[in-house]
Amino acid sequence: MDYRIRTWPDRILKQKMKEVDFFDEKLQNYIDIMFKRMYEEEGVGLAANQIGIPYQILVLDTNVKKYDAQEKEEEGIKMALINPKIVEKEGQVESTEGCLSFPGVQITIPRAERVKVIAKNEKGEDIEIDTDGFLAIVLQHEIDHLNGIPFINHLPPVKRRLVLDKYLKNKKQTAKAR
Ligand SMILES: [Zn+2]
């Protein structure tokens, strides 16, 4: 496997990923590759399907990009989450996001302000994260990926069509130019 970034409309980005039931070297190997690829692409977070790994694994490191330089410095956090699920959502914020699987696209969409996520760590132990701010946004974006939901799905249909048409047109032109 080459672990290149899969871009929309790659099928794997539309599928719900399989639950991980192996907490061993194979899993650790996937996590290591995901962190490596995420840093290479300067992403803040990466879902396994974005590089062709068909399991519910996500990695993130909010040190990669500070959310807003104006904002009070938030302590960065680095973690890998296995089989993550959002079990509570609260409030609403407008979030401006990009995605490695949609090069050149930046959109503003509604997200929950606070989320509670349950998951396993790489050892198979239960973890629970209750958070708001930038981390809550990254978690929602990446967990969506693992469920086959791209961030453009949070746009109203007409706007989504426009964004998608423009993206696909650019993608075609880039492919031609190569
Ligand atoms: Zn993404």
Boltz pocket constraint, residues with backbone or C-beta under 6 A from the ligand:
constraints:
  - pocket:
      binder: B
      contacts: [[A, 98], [A, 99], [A, 100], [A, 101], [A, 141], [A, 145], [A, 151]]
      max_distance: 6.0
